Amino acid sequence: MKFLKNKFFIIMLCIALALVIVPSVLSLMGLGSYVTDAVMTVTSPFRSAATYVADAVEGFTSYFTEYDRLKAENAELKERIAELEEEYYDIEEIEELNEWLMDYLELAREHTDYDLAVANIVGRETGNYMTVFTLDAGTESGIDVDMPVITSDGIVGYVTEVGTNWCKVLTILESSSSVGAVVEATGDLGLLEGDFEMREEGLCKLTYLSADSEVAVGDRIISSGLGSIYPRGLVIGYVESIEYDEYSRTITAYVSPSADLENLSRVMIIKSYETVAE
């Protein structure tokens, strides 16, 4: 009874009755199309809004579905790229190793008097600029102190310490290193030494050249085999610059090693060789 006294309830009840009775009466009078048109007109904004919301929800769902698909595809592509990069580096390493082995075989054929051992560089002394290396070959491979270490490009240095399966190598850039050398083009003899100030520039110096020496920039320097642990004829490097000393009347040539000491990964150790007297 309280509901019947409520004005809001009475108004809503009247509206509901009108919505039910009026369309029915108009339909009985043959005016149903007007009712349908009126209903469609009134509800059109609501239907448009409902369609918009449905489309938005569908688009939102499609976005996240596409995002998940693209994310999964991106992950697959990254994995495939990583696999291809690994394959590329493997091929590059194999090609590098093959090239190195070809150089090794060529050197072995050229110098049949050399007893060569192959070693990998496994460490570099901290604080030393390309001057002290550690190799993975030692006494069990027949390695001993003072054995020359080379590549197909030229001299690297010599063995200074040896363990069971390791050894240390001092390169020609180290200040305590020296090699009996000769200027190939002129036949001038000299002593190639490491220099503390020049080693960071990757250079060593050729001293005791006479003032009348015709040594020139670009000349190749090779080992002389005299008073040295190195056999004769190994390439040491090329003359980068020349300095004349007026007081001692001598020439000093600064030499860049032909072996790429900074990027070495493998070397050859000459365990023994025949000395050729001239």
TORKEKE-731572 format. One line per 3 residues: their letters; for each residue x, y, z of N, C-alpha, C. Coordinates in pm, whole numbers, plus 50000, padded with zeros to 5 digits. Atoms other than C-alpha are relative to their C-alpha. Layout:
% residues N
a	X/Y/Z/X/Y/Z/X/Y/Z; ...
This chain:
% residues 278
mkf	50081/49879/50000/50000/50000/50000/50085/50126/50000; 49909/49885/49998/50293/50232/50071/50052/50033/49860; 49951/49980/50137/50416/50178/49712/49899/50078/49917
lkn	50106/49934/50076/50075/50293/49577/49992/50148/50032; 50000/49861/49961/50115/50619/49768/50125/50074/49953; 49873/49941/50045/50466/50676/49623/49980/50059/49861
kff	50023/49932/50128/50450/50935/49341/50089/49945/49890; 49906/50051/50101/50756/50801/49164/49953/49866/49947; 50048/50132/50039/50613/50450/49162/49879/50015/49908
iim	50122/49980/50080/50279/50577/49025/50036/50049/49860; 49959/49947/50131/50452/50774/48748/50061/49891/49914; 49935/50107/50074/50670/50478/48645/49900/49895/49956
lci	50103/50097/50034/50364/50250/48650/49917/50049/49882; 50075/49941/50111/50175/50487/48423/50078/49993/49869; 49916/50005/50121/50465/50506/48180/50006/49859/49946
ala	49992/50140/50042/50493/50126/48175/49869/49957/49933; 50129/50036/50058/50118/50086/48110/49983/50065/49864; 50013/49930/50128/50136/50346/47837/50084/49932/49893
lvi	49913/50066/50096/50427/50169/47670/49943/49866/49955; 50060/50129/50036/50230/49843/47674/49869/50020/49926; 50134/49985/50055/49877/49968/47599/50000/50077/49868
vps	50004/49916/50119/49949/50242/47343/50045/49926/49876; 49960/50074/50119/50148/50025/47103/49898/49895/49959; 50100/50105/50031/49884/49750/47131/49879/50060/49929
vls	50117/49934/50061/49599/49990/47053/50032/50046/49859; 49963/49951/50131/49788/50147/46763/50016/49884/49902; 49986/50117/50087/49869/49800/46626/49863/49950/49956
lmg	50135/50042/50035/49496/49707/46641/49936/50095/49900; 50055/49900/50091/49422/50028/46452/50076/50000/49867; 49923/50007/50125/49672/49932/46180/50112/50101/49992
lgs	49894/49899/49998/49930/50189/46286/50127/49947/50067; 49883/50063/49934/50196/49942/46406/50133/50049/49946; 49874/49956/50061/50458/50071/46163/50048/50130/50063
yvt	49962/49875/49936/50444/50411/46329/50065/49976/50135; 49945/50035/49869/50508/50250/46661/50144/49951/49986; 49864/50056/50023/50805/50057/46527/50098/50109/49964
dav	49911/49891/50043/50946/50368/46362/50035/50090/50119; 49976/49915/49884/50907/50569/46681/50098/49934/50096; 49911/50074/49909/51074/50298/46890/50143/49999/49945
mtv	49868/50004/50063/51359/50269/46642/50069/50136/50009; 49943/49865/49993/51404/50647/46640/50050/50031/50140; 49964/49971/49860/51407/50672/47019/50122/49919/50043
tsp	49892/50089/49953/51641/50377/47066/50125/50007/49913; 49886/49995/50091/51875/50465/46777/50129/50045/50068; 49875/49959/49934/52127/50660/46990/50057/49891/50091
frs	49955/50105/49908/52135/50376/47242/50061/49883/49923; 49946/50109/50082/52186/50117/46967/50136/50037/49942; 49872/49954/50054/52465/50327/46814/50109/49994/50107
aat	49903/50003/49889/52631/50360/47152/50039/49856/50032; 49972/50140/49971/52599/49987/47210/50092/49940/49894; 49914/50049/50109/52749/49914/46867/50143/50052/50014
yva	49867/49939/49981/53035/50157/46935/50078/49929/50110; 49935/50068/49887/53106/49993/47270/50043/49859/49959; 49967/50136/50043/53095/49645/47113/50121/49999/49908
dav	49886/49990/50092/53331/49751/46834/50129/50034/50075; 49883/49961/49922/53563/49913/47087/50056/49882/50078; 49956/50118/49924/53570/49600/47301/50066/49899/49909
egf	49943/50096/50096/53630/49384/46995/50138/50047/49953; 49871/49945/50043/53909/49620/46876/50105/49989/50109; 49909/50010/49886/54062/49625/47223/50051/49857/50015
tsy	49963/50141/49990/54058/49245/47236/50091/49959/49885; 49916/50031/50117/54199/49221/46882/50139/50058/50014; 49870/49935/49981/54478/49465/46974/50091/49914/50086
fte	49917/50080/49910/54595/49254/47263/50030/49863/49942; 49973/50127/50066/54557/48935/47061/50113/50015/49899; 49895/49973/50098/54771/49087/46783/50133/50031/50069
ydr	49878/49968/49924/55017/49222/47040/50069/49874/50049; 49943/50127/49953/55064/48875/47190/50061/49921/49885; 49948/50072/50116/55107/48728/46842/50133/50059/49953
lka	49878/49932/50043/55364/48991/46743/50113/49981/50100; 49900/50021/49897/55545/48949/47074/50064/49861/49987; 49950/50137/50017/55573/48573/47023/50083/49989/49872
ena	49927/50003/50127/55683/48625/46662/50135/50070/50013; 49875/49926/49977/55944/48880/46772/50100/49915/50078; 49913/50088/49921/56081/48636/47029/50059/49890/49912
elk	49952/50104/50092/56106/48366/46760/50106/50055/49905; 49904/49938/50091/56284/48606/46524/50133/50028/50070; 49878/49975/49924/56533/48707/46794/50079/49871/50021
eri	49935/50129/49980/56605/48342/46867/50066/49951/49871; 49946/50043/50129/56656/48271/46497/50122/50083/49961; 49887/49911/50028/56884/48575/46458/50122/49956/50082
ael	49890/50046/49914/57092/48451/46753/50062/49872/49944; 49950/50124/50059/57119/48108/46589/50083/50028/49876; 49927/49966/50123/57225/48262/46257/50133/50068/50032
eee	49875/49933/49961/57482/48484/46430/50102/49898/50049; 49910/50104/49950/57625/48180/46607/50057/49918/49885; 49955/50075/50117/57641/47991/46278/50103/50082/49921
yyd	49908/49912/50073/57809/48293/46115/50136/50003/50067; 49873/49995/49929/58072/48317/46387/50074/49867/49992; 49938/50132/50014/58132/47941/46366/50067/49988/49864
iee	49945/50006/50135/58184/47968/45990/50123/50090/49989; 49889/49906/50003/58407/48274/46036/50122/49942/50072; 49890/50060/49924/58615/48090/46297/50064/49885/49922
iee	49949/50112/50080/58646/47784/46073/50084/50052/49883; 49925/49941/50111/58756/48001/45780/50134/50057/50048; 49877/49944/49943/59009/48179/46002/50100/49890/50033
lne	49914/50113/49965/59143/47848/46132/50056/49934/49875; 49956/50061/50126/59161/47708/45778/50111/50084/49936; 49899/49910/50056/59353/48014/45659/50132/49989/50079
wlm	49882/50011/49916/59591/47984/45954/50073/49868/49974; 49938/50130/50027/59651/47614/45885/50070/49998/49864; 49936/49990/50131/59726/47690/45521/50134/50073/50011
dyl	49876/49926/49978/59985/47947/45632/50103/49913/50072; 49911/50089/49925/60129/47692/45876/50062/49896/49908; 49949/50102/50092/60159/47425/45607/50099/50059/49901
ela	49909/49935/50094/60321/47670/45367/50135/50028/50066; 49876/49974/49926/60577/47771/45632/50075/49870/50025; 49937/50130/49975/60643/47406/45717/50065/49944/49874
reh	49941/50047/50127/60704/47325/45349/50123/50083/49964; 49889/49911/50033/60931/47627/45309/50121/49975/50090; 49891/50022/49904/61133/47548/45621/49991/49857/50053
tdy	50005/50141/49958/61163/47172/45638/50096/49971/50114; 49906/50019/49889/61447/47218/45888/49941/50044/50134; 50063/49956/49875/61205/47363/46146/49918/49886/50060
dla	50090/50090/49926/61048/47141/46411/49901/50090/50070; 50099/49902/49953/60728/47336/46474/49896/49939/50094; 50112/50036/49912/60472/47317/46755/49899/50114/49996
van	50107/49900/50006/60137/47495/46745/49947/50027/50142; 50053/49964/49867/60004/47685/47050/49901/50114/49987; 50099/49893/49993/59714/47911/47139/50036/50098/50111
ivg	49979/49899/49896/59743/48236/47332/49881/49995/50096; 50106/50014/49900/59547/48191/47654/50004/50110/50104; 49994/49891/49903/59656/48499/47847/50101/50106/49960
ret	49909/49888/50022/59825/48837/47836/50028/50065/50135; 49962/49940/49872/60016/48997/48120/49931/50135/50017; 50064/49872/49969/59821/49281/48284/50106/50108/50012
gny	49905/49889/49993/59997/49612/48238/50106/49996/49893; 49903/50009/50109/60206/49492/47946/49930/50019/49867; 50061/49969/50129/60130/49625/47600/50053/49904/49894
mtv	49965/50099/50105/60142/49321/47369/50144/49949/50016; 49859/50037/49983/60474/49221/47524/50020/49865/50067; 49986/50129/49933/60411/48909/47737/49872/49920/49981
ftl	50113/50089/50024/60183/48622/47631/50017/49870/50078; 49998/50135/49945/60089/48293/47794/49939/49905/49897; 50046/50099/50099/60052/47990/47564/49958/49871/50069
dag	50049/50125/49943/59881/47655/47620/50089/49881/49962; 49906/50109/50031/60194/47447/47545/50119/50011/50095; 49890/49999/49905/60468/47344/47786/50095/49882/49981
tes	49898/50106/50008/60725/47077/47867/49943/49869/49945; 50057/50125/50053/60484/46795/47785/49988/50003/49848; 49999/49987/50146/60484/46930/47427/50141/50021/49946
gid	49861/49984/50043/60863/46955/47418/50046/50145/49994; 49965/49858/50003/60871/47331/47476/50105/50030/50107; 49894/49964/49908/61178/47484/47642/50028/50151/49990
vdm	49963/49858/49997/61314/47827/47734/50086/50036/49879; 49924/49943/50112/61462/48042/47452/49961/49946/49863; 50048/50044/50132/61263/47877/47175/49931/50117/49931
pvi	50064/49891/50074/61158/48125/46902/49850/49976/49980; 50144/50008/50024/60788/48200/46863/49968/50089/49881; 50024/49930/50126/60661/48305/46520/49856/49981/49952
tsd	50119/50028/50081/60363/48330/46287/50047/49996/49855; 49962/50002/50142/60356/48301/45910/50040/50140/49953; 49966/49862/50037/60392/48682/45903/50137/50043/50051
giv	49869/49961/49949/60707/48700/46111/50021/49963/50146; 49961/50030/49863/60874/48688/46452/49905/50063/50101; 50081/49951/49888/60664/48723/46768/50089/50028/50120
gyv	49913/49986/49884/60923/48668/47041/50065/49867/50033; 49939/50127/49960/61075/48385/47243/49949/49958/50137; 50050/50057/49875/60987/48156/47535/50093/50038/50115
tev	49920/49960/49884/61102/48284/47876/49976/49911/50123; 50034/50089/49889/60922/48051/48122/49919/49883/49947; 50072/50119/50047/60786/47698/48087/49943/49922/50117
gtn	50063/50091/49904/60542/47485/48285/49963/49872/49929; 50039/50129/50059/60392/47144/48223/49918/50017/49873; 50088/49980/50117/60121/47268/47987/49982/50147/49965
wck	50006/49858/50032/60198/47638/47956/50141/50056/49986; 49872/49928/50006/60475/47880/47873/49972/50148/49979; 50011/49857/50018/60532/48254/47868/50094/50046/49889
vlt	49925/49951/50116/60652/48446/47565/50023/50149/50014; 49964/49859/50002/60835/48778/47558/50007/50043/49854; 50002/49959/50140/60765/48966/47234/50117/50094/49969
ile	49888/49915/50042/61015/49170/47034/49978/50146/50036; 50026/49862/49958/60847/49489/47160/50052/50028/50141; 49955/49981/49862/60965/49430/47518/50142/50055/50002
sss	49871/49930/49996/61261/49647/47617/50119/49906/50026; 49890/50094/49973/61465/49345/47731/50023/49903/49884; 49988/50090/50115/61426/49175/47391/50095/50058/49896
svg	49911/49956/50109/61684/49190/47111/50013/49889/49897; 49988/50094/50112/61726/49026/46772/50110/50048/49906; 49904/49966/50104/62024/49021/46539/49926/50015/49869
avv	50082/49970/50118/61885/49181/46223/50083/50050/49884; 49936/49950/50120/61973/49273/45869/49896/50067/49912; 50087/49932/50095/61822/49521/45624/50007/49921/49869
eat	49999/50091/50114/61721/49292/45340/50047/50069/49872; 49969/49930/50126/61758/49555/45066/50147/50040/49990; 49863/49948/50004/62106/49678/45165/50105/49906/50059
gdl	49907/50091/49936/62258/49397/45368/50063/50057/50127; 49946/49940/49878/62333/49632/45661/49957/49920/50123; 50029/50073/49877/62358/49453/45994/49972/50097/50113
gll	50031/49918/49884/62213/49591/46315/49941/49914/50110; 50062/50069/49887/62053/49500/46645/49861/50059/50022; 50138/49955/49980/61675/49518/46675/49964/49981/50147
egd	50029/50003/49857/61569/49603/47031/49861/50056/50029; 50124/49941/49952/61247/49665/47215/50031/50130/50070; 49979/49870/49939/61205/50016/47347/49880/50033/50087
fem	50108/49975/49905/61001/50110/47656/49907/50111/49952; 50081/49886/50043/60884/50441/47510/49926/49973/49870; 50059/50022/50132/60807/50304/47163/49901/49883/49996
ree	50082/50122/50009/60629/49980/47254/49851/50028/49995; 50142/49968/50004/60293/50149/47311/49956/50047/49862; 50030/49966/50139/60316/50267/46951/50016/49878/49910
glc	49982/50123/50077/60386/49908/46847/50126/50001/49917; 49875/49990/50076/60743/49988/46735/50119/49952/50083; 49871/50028/49938/61093/49864/46812/50107/50070/49914
klt	49899/49923/50073/61425/50013/46700/50117/49914/49957; 49884/50068/50057/61708/49891/46482/50120/50093/50014; 49885/49914/49969/62039/50030/46609/50129/49945/49938
yls	49868/50035/50048/62409/50018/46517/50009/49995/49848; 49987/49986/50146/62347/50105/46153/50101/50112/49972; 49897/49899/50029/62640/50294/46004/49938/50121/49932
ads	50051/49874/50054/62598/50657/45891/49982/49995/49849; 50011/50006/50146/62645/50562/45527/49899/49893/49955; 50101/50101/50035/62368/50302/45541/49893/50063/49910
eva	50103/49951/50091/62111/50339/45264/49862/49944/50035; 50131/50049/49955/61826/50199/45470/49893/50105/49973; 50108/49907/50035/61493/50352/45368/49868/49953/50061
vgd	50133/50031/49949/61138/50368/45494/49934/49896/49908; 50065/50107/50077/60950/50055/45385/50088/49878/49982; 49909/50115/50013/61260/49830/45383/49959/49890/50096
rii	50032/50114/49915/61201/49482/45516/50121/49962/50083; 49895/50040/49908/61402/49374/45818/49982/49851/50032; 50006/50143/49972/61486/49004/45866/50105/49965/50105
ssg	49904/50044/49899/61671/48809/46132/50131/49960/49932; 49868/50031/50057/62046/48773/46072/50051/49863/50042; 49953/50128/49950/62091/48456/46275/50130/50010/50076
lgs	49873/49979/49930/62401/48608/46438/49975/50039/50146; 50013/49969/49858/62425/48603/46817/49857/50008/50047; 50142/49992/49970/62056/48536/46841/49943/49860/50013
iyp	50067/50129/49987/61816/48258/46933/49914/49971/49876; 50086/50015/50117/61635/48311/46602/50081/49952/49880; 49932/50041/50124/61726/48136/46277/50004/50116/49901
rgl	49984/49895/50100/61835/48348/45983/49881/50000/49904; 50098/49987/50107/61582/48482/45734/49856/50018/50042; 50137/49977/49956/61272/48525/45951/49966/50150/49986
vig	50041/49860/50013/61079/48843/45875/49973/50058/50138; 50023/49931/49873/61083/49088/46165/49896/50111/49983; 50093/49891/50022/60906/49391/46024/50048/50094/49891
yve	49969/49903/50105/60928/49703/45809/50034/50136/50063; 49955/49870/49949/61100/50039/45859/49889/50103/49987; 50103/49897/49997/60853/50309/45963/50061/50141/49990
sie	49934/49870/50003/61094/50599/46015/50148/49982/50029; 49854/50006/49983/61467/50679/46030/50047/50125/50074; 49946/49889/49921/61662/50894/46274/50153/49998/49994
yde	49853/49991/50011/62022/51015/46224/50057/50069/50124; 49935/49944/49882/62246/51076/46527/50135/50060/49958; 49878/49932/50044/62513/51336/46448/50120/49970/50089
ysr	49890/50021/49907/62717/51265/46759/50064/49861/49984; 49946/50136/50015/62752/50889/46721/50017/49962/49853; 49995/50025/50145/62725/50913/46341/49943/49862/49966
tit	50070/50126/50027/62482/50624/46338/49854/50031/49964; 50141/49987/50038/62132/50570/46208/49918/49902/50083; 50096/50087/49932/61840/50433/46408/49874/49992/49916
ayv	50124/50021/50078/61549/50282/46218/49892/49945/50093; 50111/50048/49918/61213/50238/46388/49915/49905/49915; 50058/50111/50077/61050/49913/46283/49865/49958/50058
sps	50130/50052/49962/60689/49799/46289/49998/49849/49975; 50000/50147/50018/60662/49420/46349/49899/49958/49893; 50090/50051/50105/60511/49229/46059/49891/49910/50058
adl	50102/50081/49933/60328/48993/46298/49903/50093/50074; 50102/49917/49934/60002/49142/46426/49992/49961/50148; 49989/50039/49860/60093/49121/46795/49875/50031/50081
enl	50117/49958/49924/59776/49293/46911/49884/49903/49985; 50116/50086/50027/59533/49045/46755/50035/49854/49984; 49959/50140/50012/59722/48719/46779/49909/49908/50082
srv	50073/50102/49923/59533/48406/46885/50074/49866/49996; 49922/50124/50013/59764/48127/46761/50141/50034/49952; 49861/49979/50042/60139/48101/46714/50066/49865/49975
mii	49918/50120/50020/60408/47853/46618/50130/50016/50078; 49875/50001/49925/60705/47760/46835/50101/49914/49924; 49894/50076/50067/61029/47656/46666/50077/49923/50107
ksy	49936/50082/49897/61146/47367/46884/50147/49975/49967; 49859/50017/50042/61463/47319/46681/50011/50037/49853; 49974/49967/50140/61621/47423/46352/50147/49980/49971
etv	49861/50018/50040/61940/47373/46155/50063/50136/49976; 49928/49874/50020/62192/47655/46169/50082/49992/49873; 49928/49999/50128/62325/47746/45825/50115/50099/50010
ae	49882/49912/49994/62679/47887/45824/50023/50066/49866; 49973/49928/50124/62760/48154/45570/50134/50071/50011
